[in-house]
Amino acid sequence: METPPSSPHLRVPLVPFPDDSSSPSKLNQDSDRNGRLRQVGVNASEEESTSYQSDTEPDHDYMHRPSFHPFSFLNMFSRGHDVKSAGVNHVYTREERRRLNDVESIDYLPINSEIYRVWLARQPHGWVWDRWIMMGGIGFTVGLIGFLLYTLIGIFGAIKYNTVRWLIAHANLFTAWLFNVIYSTSLVYLSTWVVVNIAPQAGGAGVAEVTAYLNGCNLPKAPCTAGITESGTSMADCNLGCSCYYDHDFKATPLGMLPQVFNVRTLWVKFVSCAAAVGSGLPVGPEGPMIHIGAMIGAALSQGTAVGVAAAFGAPIGGLLFAYEELASFFSQALGWQVFFACMLSVLTEDTLRSAQTAVTQGHFGLFDGEASTIFFEVQTQLANHVAAVLPAILVGLACGVLGTIFTLLNVKVVRLRDAIIQGRKTWRMGEPLLIIVIFVSLSMLLPLAFPCTPTNCYIKQGDTKPYCPEGTSSNIRRIVEEELPLYTCTDSYTGASSSGNETRSYNELATLMYVTGEDAIKHLLSRGTHREFGYAALVTMLVVYFLGAVWTAGSAIASGLFVPMLLIGSCIGRIVGLICVDMAASGGHGSPGAPPGVFLPPSPWAWVDPGAFALIGAGAFMGGVTRLTISLAVIMMEVSNDVRMVLPLLVAIIMAKWIADAVSHSLYHSILEVKCVPILHSDVASRVSLDLIPVRYVMACPVVTFQERMPLNQVREILRDTRHNGFPVVRNTPQGQVFVGLVVRDHLMVLLRRALARGTTANLDVTYEDLNHQFVTAAARHLIWEQHMAVLQGRSMDGVPASHNPVLQEVLDLRPYINSSAAAVQESFSLERTYVVFRTLGLRHLVVTDQHNHVKGIVTRKDLLGFRLDQAVEEGKGSSSGLVSLARPASSASELAEQGNCV
């Protein structure tokens, strides 16, 4: 048997390796200084970073949430770190810093090892058409699902509102309310039941989860289903993909959660839950779930997410820009063409199917107009723009920025409150949306009763510039409304008391907004030429009810999005500002001849003073204040409304809202990820000083567990058993010391260890690239692999016979064919700013830090580049007059440096 190299395999030992025969008391000495159990598993976090703990912190397992206290929800109001400028990094609590380790990073680049290159050489190279076929398939499938989803929502909504209107007209209001509650509650029950009991990861919009995944985080969603007994769970009980803690008797306790955000079960649950939730009348929309569905169809690619946006809004260019602005850390020209092709095909598919559906009743297939078009909020009356429109647009942006910030902060508080009170309680989670729908349905039917039926005898057709009034109508016109309005409790038409016998219509202002779907309410608010169709009272009431309803509903146990509520809330804000402008004009005696006071009709150069035009501006501005999107949002608003002329005031309002909101808080979806303790890397680095002045040594983790190219198998097993790292630098012995040659990952080492024990030798293992990657095997096979891995780490064979003294463990394992020779590495003097850019742009999981002699000095993972770690590095770095960071720093012991994660 070949003797192992004499040099140690650890450059600096992290923890002693216990013997198999060591007593529990001896093994307990190897636990970390906080008394936590060591984590072992195929999908364990990439590092056991000690920079997130403190000696003064309580001694408990950080993965177990604190027990519920009757008044613990009051703490949500003291979370002051939710209010911060976008240029300030999020401040995590001690408990939240522990939870950061729950989320693993994703290896975007394949391991460039010798066996990978052998496999790659057998693959066809240079094919382009297959990629385009895949993009076309994604676009067609997402378009088809989008059409089916919107059709099903339309059916649910039509049954609800048509029946309620008939009951109001032919029975009484109580009967209509009772039916509305029963019907809507039934849909919500279906929506929440499938989420809570079948796929909890399908709840919410899914936009935050998609953003986290594309940022490089494998966000957990579904709880691990392993059963816990007093003596711990067996290895077979802990499913693959669920990290587990093991005590020194190797009793498993489920730790993590299965990353099932993009599987087929989540897809169909998301579809059913979203259709039922939106169709029930809740203040939600389908756009967020469509983005998640697109990502699932595209296998969590940015292409699929962009296609989901395109299908949700009917905006192919907006979908492309959304992926570029919000999701992608790297975007090539070729990728842009492919994404654009998929988005275009998605909208084409949806439009074609809508046209076919309309042709059944109207008999003309292929016409993309009216109901057959995906221009959901089409503005048919175009108004000339004016430089003066910029001033009220600034006011709209200011108001939307302030309210958008409040909307974001309230959402974060509700997420914390929900997590503290009902998380893990199925009955409570299902009861919450049921309570919301009962309250919302009751308000939508009772609040309009406080508003009188408003008479009017003039209406305007959208697309026309002149109103239609019956003959003999007084020249003193006060109100012009849309051609078709829901009646609610008002009469259809009646003969007025005037001597001329003019036909007069009446409608309820608030019922016109609350007694319809969210999409129809937005269309009413965007209508042009209807300056005084809605008064201040109706607009403010709708704004408050929908604002609070959307805040409460968001994140509950249903599949739903916030884009429709954000558009509706913003439309109310914009319409209020527009109505103020009309009243100001009326107070000055301005307006077109024959029009109501303060109303300008085309071709007047002041026709842009229209509340409907400002409603469109407000819709975009409020969404910008919440999401902080700019370019893609402006394009989406133009595509969804077909109004290009108002683009300048729209851009001004979006920018103003973003500036205001950025001064107070982070964006909604980034704030939610921060609450969930997901370590995302933002596109921009927030720091008080230039990080080019700080070397990477101030954030790297050390000491580092290293491997040699050839190691005894028992040492490989001990390292995997006693550490939780997922990546290990590999070094080679040279006269100049141990030099860095590459990186090897835990998953591959576990496969090699299991194969060597199964074959009884380390020679000629015959391990292929397919063997090292679990995506090439079935789920059942992955579960079996997991069981075998755990058996190896426990020192037992699959049949229960101890294998800790197997002779093969003394043999030497040659790791050279499995080393990632293209692993990224930087010198310890490398700029921290450029380290961040390299890490995020390349989608790295590990970045090795070496000295000028290529000796391994540390390693950087995603959690070392989070904002608060960068702030710590700035505080620790001492600037010099030359602009370089001085190596001098306050003296610290080695243990203190290790505790801080620093190796300076």
N, C-alpha and C positions, 0 to 999 in steps of 0.2 A: 504494500500500500504506500502510495506517495506521501511523503512527509510534507506538512504545510510549511509555508514560509515562516521564518522565525520572527519577522516583524509583526507587531500587533496590528489587528485589523481596525482598531479604533484609533483615530488620531487623538481625540480626547474622549474618554469614556463618558457617556451620559449617565448611565446607572450601572452598578455591578450586575453581572450575569449570574443569577442564582443557579446552583446545581439542582438537578432533578430530585436529589434526595434531601434537599434543604428542608428544614422544619418551617412551619408557618411563621413562627416568631422570627426566624432568620429572613424569610421572604418579606415579612412586613417592613423590614428595614429598607427595602428597595422601593417602597412607595414614595411618591413625591412628598415634598415638605409640607403640603397642605393636607396630607392624609387621604388624597383621592385615589381611587382604584385606577390602575393602569388600563388603558383601552387597547384591545387587540382586535383586529379584524381586517378583512380584505378591503373594506371601504372606510377605514378609519380616517380621521382628519389627517391632513398632511403633516401636521406638527403638533407637538404638545407644548405650545408656546407658553412659557412662564411669564411673559410680559403682560398677561391679562389678569394675574393674581397678585395678591398682596399678603404679607404675613399677618396683617390685622384683619383679614376677612374671615367670616365664619367658616367653620369646618363642616362642610356638607357637600353632597354630590350636586354639582351645579346643573346637572341635567334635570333634576327633579324640581318642579316649580314649588314655591312656598305654599303651605296650606292656606286655604281660603279663610279670610277673616271677615266677619259681617260688615266691617267698615273699611276694608282694604281698598275699596273702589275710590275712596276719597283721596287716595294718594295720586290719582291721575291728575288732579288739579295742581299738584305741586311739581309736575315734571316740567320745570322751566327750560330744560334743554331742547324742548320742541320749538321754542321761539328763538330763531337765530337767522342771521343773514345767510343767503346762499353762498357767500364768500367765507363763511365760518364753518369749520368742520363739526360734525355731530359729536356730542359728548355722551359717551356710553356710561351707564352705571356699572358698578362692579359685577352685578349679576348679569347684565347684558354683555359685558366683555367675556364672561365665561361662555355664554351661549353662542358667541361668534364661532367657537370651535365646532358647533354642530354642523355647519355648512361646509361641504367639501368643494374644492375647485375642480375644474374640468380640464382634461388634457385635450386641447384643440388639435395640436400637432401630434402626429403619430410618433412613436418611439423609433427613432432612426437607428436601429441596430442592424447587425449583420443579417439576422434572419428576416428582418423587415425588408431589407434590400433584396434578398433572395425572392421573397414573395412579390415584391414590387416589380421585379424584372419579368415576372410571368404575366403581369397584367397588361392589357392594351394601353398604349400611351398615345396621347394626341387626339383622342376622340372628342369631338365637340357636340355632335348631333345627339348623343345620349343625354348630355346635360340639358339641352334644349327640350328634349322629349320629357324629361323629368319636370322641368319648369312648366311646360304646357300641361302636364298632368296635374300638378299642384294647382295651377290657375283654374283649370276646368272643374276640379273637385271642389275647391273652395267656393267657386261661383255657384255650383249646383247646391251645395249645402246652404249657402247664403240665401238662395232663392227659396229652398224648402223651409228654412227657418222663418223668413219674413212672411211666407204664405201661411204657415201655421199660426204665427202671431196674429196675422190679419183675421184668420178664422176665429180664433179665441176672442179677439176684441170685437168682431162683428156680432158674435152671439151675445156677448155681454151687453154692449151698448144698444143694439137694436131691441133686445128683449126689455131692457130697463126703460127705454123710451116708449115702447108699446104699453108697458105696465103703467107708466105715469099717465099716458093719454087715456087708457081704458080702465084702469083700476084706481089705485091711489099711491101716494108717495111711500107709505110704509111698506106696502107689498113690493114695490120696486126696490126699496132699500134692502128688504129681507132677501130678495132674490140676488141682489148684487153682492151682499155679504156672503151668502152661501156659495154662490158660483165662484166669486173671487177667492174665497178661502179655500175652496176645493182645489183650484189651480195652484195656489201657493203651497198647499199641503203636498201636492204632487211634486212641486218644484223643490221644496226643502227635504222631503222624504228621500228622494233619490240621491241628493247630495250627502245627507247625514249618514245614510245607511249603506250606500253603494260606493260613492266616490267623494269623500270629503275634499279632496284636492280640486274638485270641479267648482267649489264655491267661490263667490266673488267674481270679479271681472277677469282675472288671470293676467292682466297687463303687467302687474308688478312681478309676477313669477316669470313671465316670458322675458322681461327686461333683465331680471337677475340671471337667468340661464344664459342669455346671449352675452351677458357681461362676464361669464365664466364661473358662475356659482350653480352648483347642483342643489337647488333649493328643495329641502324635504317638505312633503305635504301630508302623506298618509301615515298614520301611526303604525308602528311595528306591531304585528298581531301576535307576537310570541306571548305565551302564557307565563306568568311569574308565579313560582311556588316559594315556599319558605326556604327551600334549599337551593334556590336558583333554577334557572331554566336549562334544559338540555340544549346541546348544540343544534339538534334538529329543529328545535322550536324557534330558533332565531333565523328568520328568513334572510336570503341573500340580499344584500344592499342595505341591511340594517346593521349599523355599528352597535357593538355591545361592549359593556364593561365586564371585566373578569376579575374576580378576586384571586387571591393566591392559591385557592383550591380550584380555580378555573370553573367557578359557577357563573353562568352567563346571566346578565341582566340586560334586557333590551334597552338600547340607548337612543338610537336615531330614529328616522322615519323613512319609509320607502319613497324614493323619488319617482312617483307615478304621475307627474304632472302632464306627461305627453303620451299616455297610452290610449288604447282604443276604448276602454271602459270610461275613462275621463271624457273622451270625445262625445260619446252618445249621452252620457249623463249631463254634460254641459249643454248639449243641444236641447234635450227634453226640459231640463230645469229652466233654461233661458226662455224658451218658448212659453212655458207656463207662467213664469214670473212676469214677463213683459205683457203677456196677454191678460193677466189678472188686473192690470191697472196700477201696479206699484210704480212709484217714481223712479223707474230704472229704464235702461235701454239695452239693446242687443249688441251694440258696437264693440264694447269691451270683450264679451265672450266670443265675438266673431274674430277678434285679433288672436285670442287664445286658440280657437278652433283652427285658424289658419296656421298657427305655429305647430299644432299637433299634426295637421295634414302634411306640412313641410318638414316633419321630424325635427322640430325645434330649430329650424334654420331661420335666419333673418328674412329669407325669401318668403317663407310661409307667413311670417308676421306681416310683411308688407302687403301680401295678397289679401290677408284678413282685413287690413285697413281699407284696401281698395274695394273689397266686396261689401264691407260695412257701410261705407260712405258713397260708393259709386265713384271713387276718386282714384284712378290708376296712378296719376302723377303724384298725388298726395300720399299714396301708399309707399311709393318709392322714396319720397323725401322723408317720410316718417321713419322708415328703416335707417336711412342715412343719418338723420338728425338725432334720433333718440336711442337707437339700438346698436348699430354696428360700430365696432371699434376699429374695423378696417373695411374699406370699401373700394374695390377696384372698378375700372371702367367696364371690364367684361361682366363682373357681377351686377353692375348697374343695368346693363342691357338685359341680362337674364331676368332680373327682378321686374323690370319694366314690362317685359314680354309676358311674364306670369300675371302681373297686375292687369294688363290690358285684356288678356284672355279671360280672366276672372270676371271683369265687368262685362265683357262681350257675352259670356255665357249667361250671366244673370239677366242682362237686357233681352237676350234672345228668348229665354224662357218666360220672362214677363210678357214679351210680345206675343208669344204663343198662347199664353193664358188669356190675354186680352182678346186675341183673335177668336176665341171660342164664342164670345158674346158680340163682338163688334165686327168680326169677319175680315180683319186685315192683318196678316202676319208680316212681321219684319219692320213695322213702324215703331221707332223708339220715341214715343211721345205719351204724355199724360201718365196713366197708370203703368204703361209699359216702359217707363224710363226709370233709371236709378238716380236721376237728379231729384232727390227726395224733397228738397225745400226750394223748388225752382221759383225764382222771382221773374214773373212775366212782364212786369212794368219796369223798364229801365229808366233811371233818372240821371240827368246830367250832373257831373261832379262840380265842386266849387272849392276854391282854396279856403273859403270861410268855414267849410265843413270840418276842417282840422281842429278848430277850437272846441266845438262840442264833442268831437271824437276824443280829445284829450280828457275831457270830463268823464266820458264813458269809460275810458281806460283807467282813470283814477279810481272811479267807483268800483269797477270790476276787479282792480288790483286789491283794493281793501277787502271787499267781500270775498274774493278768491282766497286771500290769506286766511280769513276767518273760516271759510269752508274747509281749507286744508287742515288747520289746527283742530277744528271740531272733529273732523274725520279721524285724526290721530288720537284724540282723547277718547272717542267712541271705541276705537280699536283696542286701546288699553283697558277701557272699562269692560268691554266684551271679553277680553282675555282674562281679566281678573274674576269675573262673575260666572260666565256661562261656558267657558272653554272646558271641553271634556264632558259636558252634561248634555246628552242627546235630546232629552225632553225640552230642556231650556232652549237649546239651539233651534229646535223646530218650532217652539212656541213663539220665539221672537218675531220672525216674519209673519206669522199668523196674527199676532197682535198688531203689527204695523198695518197690515192690509185692512183689518177691521176699522182701525182708527182712520186710515186714509180714505176708505170708501165712505165712511160716515161723514167726514169733513167735506168730501167732494159733493155730497148730496145735500148736506144741511147748510153749509155756509152760503151757497147761492140763494137760499131762502131769505137771507138778510138783504139781498139786492133786489130792487124793483125791476119789473119788466119795462125796458126803455123803448119808447116808440120811435120809429123813424120811417120815412117814406122815400128815401133815396138810397140807392145802392150802386156799387161800381163793380164791373167785371174785371178780374185781374188780367192785365194786358191792355186794357183801355185806359185812356187818360181823362175821360169825361164821365161824370156820374149819370145815372138814369133816374129821372124823377117823373112821377105821373103828371099828366096835364093838370094845370091849375095849382101846382105846388107853389107855395110862397117863395119869393126870391130870397127870403131870410132863412137859408138852409143852415141848420145847426149841426146835423150829424149825417155822415155817409158811412155805410157799412158794406160788408161783403155781400155777395149775391145769395149765398147759402149759409145759414147759421142754425145751430141746434136750438130747438125751441124751449126745451126743459118744461117748466110749468106755464110758459107764456103761450098765448094763442097764436095760431098760424098767421092770420090776418083778420082785420076787422075794418068796418067802415067807420071812419072818424066822424066826429060830431060836426065837422065843418059843413057849411052849406054846399060846398062843391062836391062833397061825398068822396073825397080822395081816399084811396086804399092805403092803409097804414100798417106797417109791420112792427112787431115788438120782439125783443130778445133780452136775455139776462146776461149781463156783462161777465160776471164771474163764472156762470155755468158754461159759457162759450169756451172758457179756458180750462175749467176743472172737470167738465162733464164729457170730455173727449180724451183720446189717447194723447200721450206726450207729443208724438209727431204732429198730430192735427193741431194741438195747441200752438206749437212752434209755427205752423203754417199760418194760423190766424194772426200771430204776433208779427210775422214778416210781411203781411199783406200791405200793399201800397195803396194810397189814396183813401185809407180809412183812418184818418188822423184822430178822430174822437170816438172811435168804436169802443175803446176801453178807457175808463177814467182812472184816476190815481188810486182810488180805493180798491178797485178790482185788481189792478196791477200789483199793488203792494201786498194785498192778501195772497194772491197767487205766488208772489215771490217768497213770502215768509213760509207758507205751507210747503211749497215744493223744496225750498232750501233746507228746511229742517227734516222733511221726509227723506230727501236724498242723502243727507248726512247720516241719518239713522239707518237707512236701508243698506247703504254701502258696506260691504264686508260681511253681511249676515249670511246665513247658511242657504243661500240660493245663488244660482249663476246669473249674474246681472252686471251691467255696466253703468257708468256715470256720464257718458258722453251726451245722451239725450237730456238728462237733467241739467247738465252744465249749459247746453245750448238754450234750454228753456229759461233757466235762471238769468243767463246773460241777455236773452231777448227781452225779458221783463225790465231789466236795468236799462237797456238801451231805449226801450219804448218810453220809459218814464222820462229819460233825458230828452227824447224827441218831443214828448208832449209838453215839457217845460218850454222848449224852443217855440212850439206852436202858440202857447199861451203868451209868451213874450211878444211874438209878432202880433197877436191879436190885441194885446194891451196897447200897442203902438198904432193900431188901426191899419195894419198891413194885411195883405192877402189878395188873391185873385178876384176879379169881379164875378159875382154870382156864386162864389164858393163860401163855405163857412168862415167865420173870422179867424185870421191867422193861417189859413190854408192857401198854399200856392199850388196851382195846377199847371202842368206843362202847357205851353213851352216856356213858362216863366223861368228865369235863371235861378230863382229861389225854390224851385220845386223839390230840391234835395232836402228841404226842411220837412221831412216825412218821418213820423215815428217808426214806420215799418223799415225804413232804411237804417235808422239807428238801432233797431232791434237786431239786424244782421251784424252790425258793428259790435254791439254788446255781446252777442252770442260768441263771436270769435275772441273778444277781449276777455271774457270771463273764463273761457276754456284756456286761454293763454295764461291767465293769472293762476290757474290751478295746476296745469300741466307744464308750463313754462316753454311750450313749443312756440316757434315763431314762423320759420319758413314753411314747413310742412303744413302748419295750421292755416296760414293764409291761403295756400293753394287748395287745401281741403275745403275751406269756406267758399272759395270761388267755384270749385267744381260742384259742391253740393247745392249751391244756390243759383249758379249760372249768371251771377252778377259780377261783371268785371269792372264796371265803372266806379264802384265804391271801394276799389282796392286801396287807394291811398289813405282815406280815413280809417279803413280797417287795419292797415299796417300800423298806423300811428297809435290806434287804441291798443293793439296787441303788444306793441313795444312798451307803451306806458304801463299797462297792466303787469307785464313781466318785471319791469323795473321796480314797481311798487311792491310786488309780492316777493321778489328776490331780496328786498331789504329787510324782510321780516321772517321768512321761513324758506325751507327747501320745498321742492315741488311735491305734489301729493304722493305720487308713486314712489319717489325716492324716500320720502318721509315714512311711508308704510314699510319699506324695506329696512329702514333704520330701526323702526319699532320691532320688526321681526328679527333683528340682529343678523342681517344678511350683509356680508362684507363686499359690497359692490365698489368698484373703482370708477369714479366719475371721470368724465372726459377732461375736465379742468382740475388742476391741483390748487387747492386753497391753502395759502400760506402767507404769513406776515412778511417773510423775506424770500428771496429767490432760493429755491432748493438747489440751484447750481452751486451754491456756496457750501452745501452740506455733502460730505461723502457718504456712500452707501453703508459704510461700516457702522453708522449710527442707528441703523434700523435692522441690520442683519441679525439673524438668530445664531447663537453659538453657545457651547461647543457643538460640533457637528459629528454625527455618527457616520463613519465612512466605511466603505467596503474596499477590499483589494480585488484585483482581477481574478485571483484564484484563492478560494477560501475553504476551510473545512466546513462540511455541511452542518455539523452541530453548532458551529458559531453562527451560521446563517439563521438556523432555527432559533437560537437564543436571542439574537438581535430582534427578529420579527416578533418573538414572544414578549420581550421586555420593553419594547418601544412601540409608539403609535405612529411613527413617521411613515409617509407613503413614498418618499423619494430619498435615495441614498447616493451621495457622490462616490464615485469609484476612483481610487488612486493607484498609482504604480510606483514601485520602489525603484529609485534611481540614486546615483551617487549624490545628487543634489537634494535628496529627500523624497517624500511621497508627493508626486505631482498628479494633478487632476487629469483624468482621461475621459470621463463621461458620467452618466447617471443611470442607475437601475431603480426600478419601481417595485413596490411591495407586491402588487398583483403578479408580476412576472416571477418574482422570487418564490412566491407561494406555489405557483404552478411547477417550477423547477424542483422545489422541495418535495412536493407530493409525487411528482413523476419519479424522482430518484428513490424514494422510499418504496414506491410500487414496483420498480424494476430491480431493486436491490443493489444498484450501483449508480455512480454518477457519470460513468462513461457511456458515450453514445446515447444520450437521452432522446434524441430524435424529436425534439420539440419544435413545432412549426409556429409561424406567426398566428395562424388560426387558433392554435392551442392556447396562446397567450392572451387572446382577446375574447371575452365572454360574449360579445355581440354575435359571434359566429355560431353559438350554440343556443339551444332552446332554454326556456325558463326552468323546466324540470331539470335539465342538465346543470344549469347554474346553481340550483339549489343543492344538487348532489355534490358539486364542486365545493360549495360552501361547507357542507358537512365534513368533507374530507380535509379541507384546510384546517378546520377547527380541531379535528382529531389529531392532525399532525402537531399543531401547536400545544395540545394538551399532553402529548407524549403517548398517545394510544393509537392503535390501528382501528380500522373501521369495524372489525369484529370484536372490539373491546379488549384485545390483548395489548398490554403496554408495549410501546415501541421506543421508549426513551433510550434503551440500550442497544438499539439496532446497530450492527457493525457498520452499515453504510453511512452512519452519521460521522464516522471518523474519516471518511474519504474526502477528497478535495473536489470542490465544484468549480468548474471553469465558467466564469461569467462573461468572458469576452464576446461570445456571439450575441449576448443579450443586452449589452451596454449601449445606451443611447450616446453615440459618439458625436451627435450634433446638439447636445445639451448646452443651453445658453449659460455663459459665465461672464462675469465682469470683474475687474480689479477692485480692490477695496477702496481705492481712491476715486472710483467712478462716481459721477455726479448723481445725487439722489433724484434730481429732476429728470434726468435722462434714464435713470433706472425705472422710474415710474412709466415713462413713455414706452420704453422697450417692453416692459412687462405687460402693459395693457394692450399695446398694439399687436404683439405677437401672440397674445392669449396664453401666456406661460402659466405653469403651475409651480415650478421651482426655478430659481435663478441662483446659481452657485457663485459665491464671491471668493476670489483668490487673491494672493499677493503677487508681487512682480515676478516671483519665481514659480508661479502656478501651483502654489501650495493652497489647499483648501482652508479658508479662514472663517467662512460662515455660509449661510444660505438665506435667501429671501423668498417668502411666500406672500400670497395676497394679503394676509392679515398683518404683515409687517408694513404694508404700504397704505393702510387705512389712515384717514385724516388725523385721528388723535395720535397715531404713532408718528406721523410726520411732524405734528406740533411738538411732540416730545423730543424728536431729533433736533428741531430748531432750538428748543430750550437748552438741550445738552451741548449743542455745538457752540463754540466760542469763536466769534468772528475776529479777524485780524485786520490790520490796516491795509494789507495787501489784497484783501477781498477773498482770501482763502481761509478755510476753517483751520484754526490752530489745533494741533494734536493735544494741547494741554487741556485738561479738564479736572474737576475736583476728584480727589482720590476716592476710590471705591474698592471695596473688597471684591474678590472674584464671585462670591455668592450674590452680592448685590448686582453686579453686572449681569449675571445669568438671570437673576430675577427680573431685571429690566429688559432683558432680551438684547442687551448691548454687548459688544465685544471690543470696544475701543480701548 
